[in-house]
């Protein structure tokens, strides 16, 4: 009954999505009660439909999770993606380690977010909320249709399988428990921001109050995307065994593009909330951010590309997603074209203001997004004409740097500027300090060695940006600085830390590839690495050869490393399991390869690949700091809202007390 309960819950949730969509639309057509008309009773069902739908979608996902936990081999999805001998944690994570299960997780999070929005949000005008819930129901309905019509996760086998096929070995890692769910939460947060943007556009109520409602969703989505991309980068770094942390793979880009758009949207919606400016820009970025998450979904699940990250599915599913992409984004752009002219831009500002700096950086982010999008899609376009091309770091790195470098420079200065209007002369000291740091770092690195220009510029910008991140605190009492400001400072400092790690890894990495036999020592980055032995080992669903490496530095006690070359037997696949030593200033990265013949004494030799990567861990420390800055920003906003509500409540209580004593104004008489 597990599959039947889950499937029934999905169908009921889809029906409620229809009700939510229709109810929200009907609410827009009814006259306000103040005008003397009665609201259509159907218009009252949007909120409860969204909340019940959330419960049903979560129930469906829990049913699939339980089926994987007990390895129910009568369900096709379990039989093709699990195995009874697989460790329990990978049975659970295998629930979303496939196309159908991951889409069900997506839909469950989408429904849960819609239910939370419907149940908890009371700040939006009812017309805007009705329009938002109607759009959210429309978005959810498309994904329910996708699941039920082409990707049913609860499909039964005619005869239960005797044993499962197992999960892709590359996915049998704790990273699967972290990376996909956090990305999906980020994508879904952008879908809610999209629905809010469309709701405000439909009702022409693009106001600071709307932006204050939208901002937590954008900020939450951005935090989860940041954490998900950071975790995914580190997972690929240690799991794939190739020594890199970013390959500009199309599916890596599919997660980066929504993050770039969400970063621009976050700053735009903050300006709208604080200064009542950038109204149409905010709506457009809301559409763009969701467009990028939909495009990423299409790339991963359409079968149009080959990637270690992609789900190998048939083109029919890709066509379905492409149709959804056309409906959602095409419809949103058409509505934007019709309504954008009726929305004013709000308050004006000069180019040398904080708003001006944010707009400049949003343009730079949009340009980088365009570069990544072009580089990702270009090979697919040429392949349609039977021409195969590869687009990688030689294109992405310099093309992105053209816009990233001025963006980082303005990012260092922007928080120091005042709102609406300012002059650079006022922050002359800060500008001089940042310029001196940039020049000093470039000069120092140039003296120390011959390095490529981009890593050198990256190091200089990282140092300058790291110092500039804390300059907004200069002259302020730290104990009284708002939590949200600390969040901004920490996020900007995290960008500097990550940039420092990227530039250092690119400039200073050392690599050694050798064929070694037992007892032989190789040196790299000040480390002496001795191969002691190579032994066969076995795991729950794999066998491997494991190298025992004794690693010492400066005559210290050796540390043991044990990289493995594994062979999984269900499904059959060979993988490399790297071994790492982490120090404050970098990582030693070791991978054991295939046998490489014998040496002169007849001893077996093995391929050993070593990297010394200075400060590479700063990349992921920086990512975590950025995400933590976002969390602090959310906490700061919540704190401000609570204080305002408390002040409002206390003010009302005081006025009521004065009225009771006959000293205050009388409460207004109720209208007839």
C-alpha positions as CSV (number, residue, x, y, z in Angstrom):
1,X,0.0,0.0,0.0
2,X,3.0,2.3,0.2
3,X,3.0,3.2,-3.5
4,X,-0.8,3.5,-3.6
5,X,-0.9,5.9,-0.7
6,X,1.9,8.0,-2.2
7,X,0.4,8.1,-5.6
8,X,-3.1,9.0,-4.2
9,X,-1.6,11.8,-2.2
10,X,0.1,13.2,-5.3
11,X,-3.2,13.1,-7.3
12,X,-5.0,14.8,-4.5
13,X,-2.3,17.4,-4.1
14,X,-2.5,18.1,-7.9
15,X,-6.3,18.6,-7.6
16,X,-5.7,21.1,-4.8
17,X,-3.2,22.9,-6.9
18,X,-6.0,23.4,-9.5
19,X,-8.3,24.6,-6.7
20,X,-5.6,27.0,-5.4
21,X,-5.0,28.4,-8.9
22,X,-8.7,28.9,-9.7
23,X,-9.6,30.2,-6.2
24,X,-6.8,32.8,-6.3
25,X,-7.9,33.9,-9.8
26,X,-11.5,34.2,-8.8
27,X,-10.5,36.4,-5.8
28,X,-9.0,38.9,-8.3
29,X,-12.3,39.1,-10.2
30,X,-14.5,39.8,-7.2
31,X,-15.3,43.3,-5.9
32,X,-13.9,44.4,-2.6
33,X,-16.3,44.1,0.3
34,X,-15.9,47.8,1.0
35,X,-17.5,48.4,-2.5
36,X,-20.6,46.6,-1.5
37,X,-20.1,43.4,-3.4
38,X,-19.9,39.9,-2.0
39,X,-16.8,37.9,-2.6
40,X,-17.1,34.6,-4.6
41,X,-17.1,31.8,-2.0
42,X,-14.6,29.9,-4.2
43,X,-12.1,32.7,-3.6
44,X,-11.8,31.7,0.0
45,X,-10.2,28.4,-0.7
46,X,-6.8,29.4,-2.0
47,X,-5.0,29.5,1.4
48,X,-6.5,26.3,2.9
49,X,-5.9,24.5,-0.5
50,X,-2.2,25.5,-0.4
51,X,-1.8,24.3,3.2
52,X,-3.5,20.9,2.7
53,X,-1.6,20.4,-0.6
54,X,1.6,20.9,1.3
55,X,0.7,18.1,3.8
56,X,-0.3,15.7,0.9
57,X,3.0,16.4,-1.0
58,X,5.1,15.8,2.1
59,X,3.1,12.6,2.7
60,X,3.9,11.3,-0.8
61,X,7.6,12.0,-0.3
62,X,7.6,10.3,3.1
63,X,6.0,7.2,1.4
64,X,8.8,7.1,-1.1
65,X,11.4,7.6,1.6
66,X,9.9,4.6,3.5
67,X,9.9,2.5,0.3
68,X,13.6,3.1,-0.1
69,X,14.3,2.5,3.6
70,X,12.8,-1.0,3.5
71,X,14.0,-1.6,-0.1
72,X,10.6,-2.3,-1.5
73,X,11.6,-4.0,-4.8
74,X,8.1,-4.1,-6.1
75,X,8.5,-0.4,-6.9
76,X,10.4,0.2,-10.1
77,X,12.2,3.2,-8.9
78,X,13.6,1.4,-5.8
79,X,14.6,-1.7,-7.8
80,X,16.6,0.4,-10.3
81,X,18.2,2.7,-7.8
82,X,18.8,0.7,-4.6
83,X,20.1,-2.6,-3.3
84,X,19.5,-4.5,-0.1
85,X,23.2,-4.6,0.7
86,X,23.7,-0.9,0.4
87,X,24.4,1.0,3.7
88,X,21.2,2.4,5.2
89,X,22.2,6.0,4.9
90,X,22.6,5.6,1.1
91,X,19.3,3.8,0.9
92,X,17.7,7.0,2.3
93,X,19.7,9.4,0.2
94,X,19.0,7.2,-2.8
95,X,15.4,8.4,-2.6
96,X,16.5,11.6,-4.4
97,X,19.6,10.2,-6.2
98,X,17.5,9.7,-9.3
99,X,15.2,11.6,-11.6
100,X,11.8,10.7,-10.3
101,X,12.7,10.9,-6.6
102,X,14.5,14.2,-6.9
103,X,11.5,15.7,-8.7
104,X,9.2,14.4,-5.9
105,X,11.5,16.1,-3.4
106,X,11.3,19.3,-5.5
107,X,7.5,19.2,-5.6
108,X,7.3,18.4,-1.8
109,X,9.5,21.4,-1.0
110,X,7.6,23.6,-3.4
111,X,4.2,22.6,-1.9
112,X,5.6,23.1,1.6
113,X,6.8,26.6,0.8
114,X,3.5,27.5,-0.7
115,X,1.7,26.2,2.3
116,X,4.0,28.2,4.6
117,X,3.4,31.3,2.5
118,X,-0.4,30.9,2.6
119,X,-0.5,30.1,6.3
120,X,1.9,32.6,7.8
121,X,2.0,35.6,5.5
122,X,-0.5,38.4,6.4
123,X,1.4,41.5,5.3
124,X,0.5,41.5,1.6
125,X,-2.8,43.0,0.4
126,X,-5.3,40.3,-0.1
127,X,-5.5,40.9,-3.9
128,X,-1.7,40.5,-4.2
129,X,-1.7,37.4,-2.0
130,X,-4.6,35.9,-4.1
131,X,-2.7,36.5,-7.3
132,X,0.5,35.1,-5.8
133,X,-1.2,31.9,-4.6
134,X,-2.8,31.5,-8.0
135,X,0.5,31.7,-9.8
136,X,2.1,29.4,-7.2
137,X,-0.7,26.9,-7.8
138,X,-0.1,27.2,-11.6
139,X,3.6,26.5,-11.1
140,X,3.0,23.6,-8.8
141,X,0.4,22.1,-11.2
142,X,3.0,21.9,-14.0
143,X,5.4,19.9,-11.8
144,X,2.6,17.6,-10.6
145,X,1.7,16.9,-14.2
146,X,5.3,16.2,-15.0
147,X,5.5,13.7,-12.1
148,X,2.2,12.0,-12.7
149,X,2.2,11.8,-16.5
150,X,5.9,11.2,-17.3
151,X,7.9,10.5,-14.2
152,X,5.7,8.5,-11.8
153,X,7.9,7.6,-8.8
154,X,5.5,5.0,-7.5
155,X,5.2,2.8,-10.6
156,X,4.9,-0.8,-9.8
157,X,6.8,-3.7,-11.4
158,X,4.7,-6.5,-12.8
159,X,6.8,-8.9,-10.8
160,X,8.9,-7.7,-7.8
161,X,12.7,-7.8,-8.6
162,X,14.8,-10.3,-6.8
163,X,17.5,-7.7,-6.1
164,X,18.0,-4.0,-6.9
165,X,20.4,-2.6,-9.4
166,X,22.0,-0.3,-6.9
167,X,22.8,3.5,-6.8
168,X,25.4,5.2,-8.9
169,X,28.6,4.7,-6.9
170,X,29.6,8.3,-7.3
171,X,26.4,9.2,-5.4
172,X,27.2,6.8,-2.5
173,X,28.5,9.6,-0.4
174,X,27.3,11.8,2.5
175,X,27.4,14.7,0.0
176,X,24.2,13.3,-1.5
177,X,22.4,14.0,1.8
178,X,23.5,17.7,1.7
179,X,24.0,19.0,-1.9
180,X,20.8,18.2,-3.8
181,X,18.3,19.0,-1.0
182,X,19.9,22.4,-0.3
183,X,19.9,23.2,-4.0
184,X,16.3,22.3,-4.3
185,X,15.3,24.4,-1.4
186,X,17.1,27.3,-3.1
187,X,15.4,26.7,-6.4
188,X,12.0,26.5,-4.7
189,X,12.6,29.7,-2.8
190,X,13.1,31.4,-6.2
191,X,9.8,29.9,-7.4
192,X,8.1,31.6,-4.5
193,X,9.9,34.9,-5.3
194,X,8.7,34.4,-8.9
195,X,5.1,33.9,-7.7
196,X,5.3,37.0,-5.5
197,X,6.8,39.1,-8.3
198,X,4.0,38.0,-10.7
199,X,1.3,38.6,-8.0
200,X,2.6,42.2,-7.5
201,X,2.8,42.7,-11.2
202,X,-0.7,41.5,-11.9
203,X,-2.2,43.8,-9.2
204,X,0.3,46.6,-9.9
205,X,1.3,46.7,-6.2
206,X,5.1,46.7,-6.6
207,X,5.8,48.6,-3.3
208,X,8.3,48.5,-0.5
209,X,5.9,46.5,1.6
210,X,5.8,43.8,-1.2
211,X,9.6,43.9,-1.3
212,X,9.8,43.3,2.5
213,X,7.6,40.2,2.0
214,X,9.7,39.0,-0.9
215,X,13.1,39.6,0.6
216,X,13.2,36.8,3.2
217,X,12.3,34.3,0.4
218,X,15.0,35.6,-1.9
219,X,17.5,35.7,1.0
220,X,16.6,32.2,2.2
221,X,16.9,30.8,-1.4
222,X,20.2,32.6,-1.8
223,X,21.6,31.1,1.4
224,X,20.6,27.6,0.5
225,X,22.0,28.0,-3.0
226,X,25.2,29.3,-1.6
227,X,25.5,26.4,0.8
228,X,24.5,23.8,-1.8
229,X,27.0,25.0,-4.4
230,X,29.7,25.1,-1.8
231,X,29.0,21.6,-0.6
232,X,28.7,20.3,-4.1
233,X,32.0,21.8,-5.1
234,X,33.8,20.2,-2.2
235,X,32.0,16.9,-2.8
236,X,33.1,16.8,-6.5
237,X,36.6,17.9,-5.4
238,X,37.3,14.9,-3.1
239,X,35.0,12.3,-4.8
240,X,36.0,12.5,-8.4
241,X,39.7,12.3,-7.8
242,X,40.8,14.8,-10.4
243,X,42.1,17.4,-8.0
244,X,39.9,20.3,-9.2
245,X,37.1,22.1,-7.4
246,X,35.2,23.7,-10.4
247,X,35.2,22.3,-14.0
248,X,32.7,24.7,-15.6
249,X,30.6,21.6,-16.3
250,X,27.2,22.4,-17.8
251,X,25.4,21.0,-14.7
252,X,27.7,23.0,-12.4
253,X,26.8,26.0,-14.4
254,X,23.1,25.1,-14.0
255,X,23.4,25.7,-10.3
256,X,25.7,28.8,-10.7
257,X,23.4,30.7,-13.0
258,X,20.4,30.8,-10.6
259,X,22.8,31.9,-7.8
260,X,24.1,34.8,-9.9
261,X,20.6,35.9,-10.7
262,X,19.5,35.5,-7.1
263,X,22.4,37.6,-5.9
264,X,21.4,40.4,-8.2
265,X,17.7,40.0,-7.1
266,X,18.7,40.1,-3.4
267,X,20.4,43.4,-3.8
268,X,17.6,44.8,-6.0
269,X,14.8,43.8,-3.6
270,X,16.7,45.2,-0.7
271,X,16.9,48.6,-2.5
272,X,13.2,48.4,-3.2
273,X,12.4,47.6,0.4
274,X,14.7,50.3,1.9
275,X,14.5,53.1,-0.7
276,X,11.4,52.4,-2.9
277,X,13.5,52.2,-6.1
278,X,14.3,49.7,-8.8
279,X,10.7,48.4,-9.0
280,X,10.7,47.0,-12.6
281,X,14.3,45.8,-12.2
282,X,13.2,43.7,-9.2
283,X,10.3,42.2,-11.0
284,X,12.5,41.4,-14.0
285,X,15.2,39.8,-11.9
286,X,12.5,37.7,-10.1
287,X,11.5,36.3,-13.5
288,X,15.2,35.8,-14.5
289,X,16.2,34.0,-11.4
290,X,13.4,31.5,-11.7
291,X,14.1,31.2,-15.4
292,X,17.6,30.1,-14.6
293,X,16.5,27.4,-12.1
294,X,14.0,26.1,-14.7
295,X,16.7,26.1,-17.4
296,X,19.0,24.2,-15.0
297,X,16.3,21.6,-14.5
298,X,15.9,21.3,-18.3
299,X,19.7,20.8,-18.8
300,X,20.0,18.2,-16.0
301,X,16.9,16.1,-17.0
302,X,16.5,16.5,-20.7
303,X,19.2,14.2,-21.9
304,X,20.7,16.9,-24.1
305,X,24.1,16.8,-22.4
306,X,26.4,14.3,-20.9
307,X,27.7,15.0,-17.4
308,X,28.7,13.2,-14.3
309,X,26.0,15.3,-12.5
310,X,23.2,14.8,-15.0
311,X,20.3,12.4,-14.8
312,X,20.2,10.2,-17.9
313,X,16.6,10.5,-18.9
314,X,14.7,10.3,-22.2
315,X,14.2,13.4,-24.4
316,X,10.4,13.2,-23.9
317,X,10.8,14.4,-20.3
318,X,13.1,17.2,-21.5
319,X,10.4,18.2,-23.9
320,X,7.8,18.3,-21.1
321,X,10.1,20.6,-19.0
322,X,10.8,22.8,-22.1
323,X,7.0,23.2,-22.5
324,X,6.8,24.2,-18.8
325,X,9.7,26.6,-19.3
326,X,7.8,28.2,-22.2
327,X,4.6,28.5,-20.3
328,X,6.0,29.9,-17.1
329,X,8.7,32.2,-18.4
330,X,7.1,33.1,-21.7
331,X,3.9,34.0,-19.9
332,X,5.8,36.0,-17.3
333,X,7.8,37.9,-19.9
334,X,4.6,38.6,-21.8
335,X,2.9,39.9,-18.7
336,X,6.0,42.0,-17.9
337,X,5.9,43.5,-21.3
338,X,2.3,44.5,-20.9
339,X,2.4,45.8,-17.3
340,X,6.0,47.1,-16.9
341,X,5.1,50.5,-18.4
342,X,2.4,51.1,-15.7
343,X,4.9,50.6,-12.8
344,X,7.0,53.7,-11.9
345,X,10.6,53.3,-11.0
346,X,10.1,54.9,-7.6
347,X,12.6,57.3,-6.0
348,X,15.5,58.5,-8.0
349,X,19.2,58.4,-7.0
350,X,22.6,59.4,-8.4
351,X,25.2,57.1,-9.9
352,X,27.5,57.9,-6.9
353,X,25.2,56.5,-4.3
354,X,24.8,53.1,-2.7
355,X,21.9,52.4,-5.0
356,X,24.1,53.3,-8.0
357,X,26.8,50.9,-6.8
358,X,24.2,48.1,-6.4
359,X,22.8,48.8,-9.9
360,X,26.3,48.7,-11.4
361,X,27.1,45.4,-9.7
362,X,23.7,44.0,-10.7
363,X,24.6,44.8,-14.3
364,X,28.0,43.1,-13.9
365,X,26.3,40.0,-12.4
366,X,23.9,39.9,-15.3
367,X,26.8,40.1,-17.7
368,X,28.6,37.2,-16.0
369,X,25.4,35.3,-16.1
370,X,25.1,35.9,-19.9
371,X,28.7,34.7,-20.3
372,X,28.0,31.5,-18.4
373,X,24.7,30.9,-20.2
374,X,26.3,31.4,-23.6
375,X,29.2,29.1,-22.8
376,X,26.9,26.4,-21.4
377,X,24.4,26.5,-24.4
378,X,26.9,27.0,-27.2
379,X,28.1,23.4,-27.4
380,X,24.5,22.2,-27.5
381,X,23.7,24.6,-30.4
382,X,26.8,23.6,-32.4
383,X,26.0,19.9,-31.8
384,X,22.7,20.4,-33.5
385,X,24.7,21.0,-36.6
386,X,26.9,18.0,-36.0
387,X,29.8,20.2,-34.8
388,X,31.3,19.2,-31.5
389,X,33.0,21.9,-29.5
390,X,34.2,22.1,-25.9
391,X,33.9,25.3,-23.8
392,X,35.9,25.3,-20.6
393,X,38.1,27.5,-18.4
394,X,40.0,29.2,-21.2
395,X,36.7,30.9,-22.1
396,X,34.9,31.2,-18.8
397,X,37.8,32.5,-16.7
398,X,39.0,35.5,-18.7
399,X,35.5,36.4,-20.0
400,X,34.0,36.4,-16.5
401,X,37.0,38.3,-15.1
402,X,36.3,41.2,-17.5
403,X,33.1,41.9,-15.5
404,X,34.1,40.4,-12.1
405,X,37.1,42.7,-11.5
406,X,35.1,46.0,-11.7
407,X,32.3,44.3,-9.8
408,X,34.6,43.5,-6.9
409,X,36.1,47.0,-6.9
410,X,32.6,48.6,-6.7
411,X,31.6,46.0,-4.1
412,X,34.5,47.2,-1.9
413,X,33.3,50.8,-2.1
414,X,29.5,50.5,-2.4
415,X,28.7,49.8,1.3
416,X,30.7,52.9,2.2
417,X,28.4,55.2,0.1
418,X,25.3,56.9,1.4
419,X,21.8,56.3,0.0
420,X,20.4,58.5,-2.7
421,X,23.4,60.8,-3.3
422,X,27.0,60.9,-2.3
423,X,30.4,61.9,-3.5
424,X,33.6,59.8,-3.5
425,X,35.5,62.7,-1.8
426,X,33.7,61.9,1.4
427,X,35.3,58.4,1.6
428,X,38.7,59.5,0.3
429,X,40.6,57.7,3.1
430,X,38.9,54.4,2.5
431,X,39.5,54.7,-1.3
432,X,43.2,55.4,-0.7
433,X,43.5,52.5,1.7
434,X,41.9,50.0,-0.7
435,X,44.0,51.3,-3.6
436,X,47.2,51.0,-1.6
437,X,46.4,47.4,-0.6
438,X,45.8,46.5,-4.3
439,X,49.0,48.0,-5.5
440,X,51.0,46.5,-2.6
441,X,49.7,42.9,-3.2
442,X,50.3,43.1,-7.0
443,X,53.8,44.4,-6.5
444,X,54.6,41.8,-3.8
445,X,53.4,38.8,-5.9
446,X,55.2,40.2,-9.0
447,X,58.5,40.3,-7.0
448,X,58.1,36.8,-5.6
449,X,57.6,35.0,-8.9
450,X,56.2,34.8,-12.4
451,X,52.5,34.2,-12.1
452,X,49.6,34.6,-14.5
453,X,47.8,37.9,-14.4
454,X,44.4,36.7,-13.3
455,X,45.5,34.9,-10.1
456,X,47.6,38.0,-9.1
457,X,44.7,40.3,-9.6
458,X,42.5,37.9,-7.7
459,X,44.9,37.9,-4.7
460,X,45.0,41.7,-4.7
461,X,41.2,42.1,-5.0
462,X,40.8,39.5,-2.2
463,X,43.0,41.4,0.2
464,X,41.4,44.8,-0.7
465,X,37.9,43.4,-0.5
466,X,38.6,41.6,2.8
467,X,39.7,44.9,4.5
468,X,37.0,46.9,2.8
469,X,34.3,44.5,4.1
470,X,34.9,45.8,7.7
471,X,35.2,49.5,6.8
472,X,31.4,50.1,7.2
473,X,32.0,49.4,10.9
474,X,34.6,52.1,11.3
475,X,33.6,54.8,13.8
476,X,30.5,52.8,15.0
477,X,29.9,51.2,18.4
478,X,30.1,47.5,17.5
479,X,27.6,46.4,20.2
480,X,25.0,48.6,18.5
481,X,25.6,47.6,14.9
482,X,22.4,45.9,13.6
483,X,22.6,42.2,13.1
484,X,21.7,42.6,9.4
485,X,24.8,44.9,8.9
486,X,27.0,42.2,10.5
487,X,25.5,39.8,8.0
488,X,26.4,42.1,5.1
489,X,30.0,42.5,6.5
490,X,30.4,38.7,7.0
491,X,29.0,37.9,3.5
492,X,31.3,40.4,1.8
493,X,34.3,39.1,3.8
494,X,33.3,35.6,2.8
495,X,33.6,36.6,-0.9
496,X,37.1,37.9,-0.2
497,X,38.1,34.7,1.6
498,X,36.7,32.5,-1.2
499,X,38.4,34.7,-3.9
500,X,41.7,34.4,-2.0
501,X,41.4,30.6,-2.0
502,X,40.6,30.5,-5.7
503,X,43.5,32.8,-6.7
504,X,46.0,31.0,-4.4
505,X,44.9,27.5,-5.7
506,X,45.3,28.7,-9.3
507,X,48.6,30.5,-8.8
508,X,50.5,28.2,-6.4
509,X,49.3,24.6,-6.9
510,X,52.0,22.0,-7.3
511,X,51.3,18.6,-9.0
512,X,53.3,15.4,-9.2
513,X,52.5,12.3,-11.1
514,X,54.8,9.3,-10.5
515,X,55.0,5.5,-10.8
516,X,56.2,4.3,-7.4
517,X,56.9,1.0,-5.7
518,X,56.7,0.1,-2.0
519,X,59.3,2.0,0.0
520,X,59.8,4.8,-2.6
521,X,59.4,8.4,-1.5
522,X,58.1,11.4,-3.5
523,X,58.3,15.0,-2.4
524,X,55.9,17.9,-3.0
525,X,55.1,21.2,-1.3
526,X,57.5,20.4,1.6
527,X,55.9,17.0,2.2
528,X,57.7,13.6,1.9
529,X,55.2,10.9,0.8
530,X,56.3,7.3,1.1
531,X,54.3,4.4,-0.3
532,X,54.4,1.7,2.4
533,X,52.1,-0.9,0.7
534,X,49.1,-1.5,-1.6
535,X,46.6,-3.9,-0.2
536,X,43.1,-5.3,-1.3
537,X,40.2,-4.2,0.9
538,X,36.5,-4.8,0.7
539,X,33.4,-2.7,1.7
540,X,29.7,-3.5,1.9
541,X,29.2,-3.3,-1.9
542,X,32.6,-2.7,-3.3
543,X,36.2,-4.0,-3.4
544,X,39.3,-1.8,-3.7
545,X,43.0,-1.5,-3.7
546,X,44.2,0.8,-0.9
547,X,47.5,2.5,-0.8
548,X,49.1,3.2,2.6
549,X,51.0,6.4,2.4
550,X,53.3,7.7,5.2
551,X,53.4,11.5,4.9
552,X,55.8,13.7,6.9
553,X,56.9,17.3,6.8
554,X,60.0,18.9,8.2
555,X,61.1,15.7,9.9
556,X,57.9,15.4,11.9
557,X,55.9,12.3,12.8
558,X,54.4,10.6,9.7
559,X,50.6,10.8,9.1
560,X,49.0,7.9,7.3
561,X,46.9,8.4,4.2
562,X,44.8,5.7,2.5
563,X,43.6,6.6,-1.0
564,X,41.6,3.9,-2.8
565,X,40.7,2.7,-6.3
566,X,37.3,1.1,-5.8
567,X,35.3,-1.2,-7.9
568,X,31.6,-1.3,-7.2
569,X,29.7,-4.4,-8.2
570,X,26.1,-3.1,-8.2
571,X,26.1,-1.3,-10.5
572,X,29.6,-2.1,-11.9
573,X,31.8,1.0,-11.8
574,X,35.3,2.0,-10.9
575,X,35.9,5.2,-8.8
576,X,38.8,6.9,-7.2
577,X,38.7,7.8,-3.5
578,X,41.1,10.5,-2.7
579,X,42.9,11.0,0.6
580,X,43.5,14.5,2.1
581,X,45.7,16.1,4.7
582,X,44.4,19.5,5.7
583,X,46.7,22.2,7.1
584,X,45.9,25.8,7.9
585,X,47.7,26.9,4.7
586,X,46.4,24.2,2.2
587,X,45.7,20.6,1.5
588,X,47.8,17.7,0.3
589,X,45.7,15.6,-2.1
590,X,46.6,12.0,-3.0
591,X,45.1,9.6,-5.5
592,X,46.2,6.0,-6.3
593,X,45.9,4.8,-9.8
594,X,46.4,1.6,-11.8
595,X,49.4,-0.7,-11.7
596,X,52.3,0.6,-13.7
597,X,54.5,-2.5,-14.3
598,X,57.4,-3.4,-12.2
599,X,60.7,-1.8,-11.3
600,X,64.2,-3.1,-11.8
601,X,64.0,-5.3,-8.7
602,X,60.7,-6.8,-9.8
603,X,58.5,-4.9,-7.4
604,X,55.1,-3.8,-8.5
605,X,54.8,-0.1,-9.3
606,X,51.7,2.0,-8.9
607,X,50.5,5.3,-10.4
608,X,50.5,7.9,-7.6
609,X,49.2,11.4,-8.2
610,X,49.9,14.2,-5.6
611,X,48.8,17.8,-5.4
612,X,49.8,20.5,-2.9
613,X,47.1,23.2,-3.0
614,X,47.9,26.2,-0.9
615,X,44.9,27.8,0.8
616,X,42.4,25.8,-1.3
617,X,40.2,25.3,1.8
618,X,39.6,29.1,1.9
619,X,37.3,28.5,-1.1
620,X,34.8,26.6,1.0
621,X,35.4,28.5,4.2
622,X,34.5,31.6,2.2
623,X,31.3,29.9,0.9
624,X,30.3,29.0,4.4
625,X,30.9,32.6,5.6
626,X,28.8,34.0,2.7
627,X,25.9,31.6,3.7
628,X,26.4,32.5,7.4
629,X,26.2,36.2,6.5
630,X,22.9,35.5,4.8
631,X,21.6,33.7,7.9
632,X,22.6,36.7,10.0
633,X,20.8,39.0,7.6
634,X,17.7,36.9,7.9
635,X,18.0,37.0,11.7
636,X,18.5,40.7,11.7
637,X,15.3,41.2,9.6
638,X,13.3,39.0,11.9
639,X,14.6,40.9,14.9
640,X,13.6,44.3,13.4
641,X,10.1,42.9,12.5
642,X,9.6,41.6,16.0
643,X,10.7,44.9,17.5
644,X,8.3,46.8,15.3
645,X,5.4,44.5,16.1
646,X,6.2,44.8,19.8
647,X,6.3,48.6,19.6
648,X,3.0,48.6,17.7
649,X,1.3,46.3,20.2
650,X,2.6,48.3,23.2
651,X,1.5,51.6,21.5
652,X,-2.0,50.1,21.0
653,X,-2.1,48.9,24.6
654,X,-1.1,52.3,25.9
655,X,-3.8,54.1,23.8
656,X,-6.4,51.6,25.1
657,X,-5.3,52.3,28.6
658,X,-5.6,56.1,28.1
659,X,-9.0,55.6,26.6
660,X,-10.1,53.6,29.6
661,X,-9.0,56.5,31.8
662,X,-10.7,59.0,29.6
663,X,-7.4,60.7,28.7
664,X,-7.0,59.5,25.2
665,X,-8.8,59.9,21.9
666,X,-11.9,57.8,21.5
667,X,-11.8,54.8,19.2
668,X,-13.5,55.4,15.9
669,X,-17.1,54.4,15.6
670,X,-17.6,51.3,13.4
671,X,-18.8,52.0,9.9
672,X,-22.4,51.4,9.1
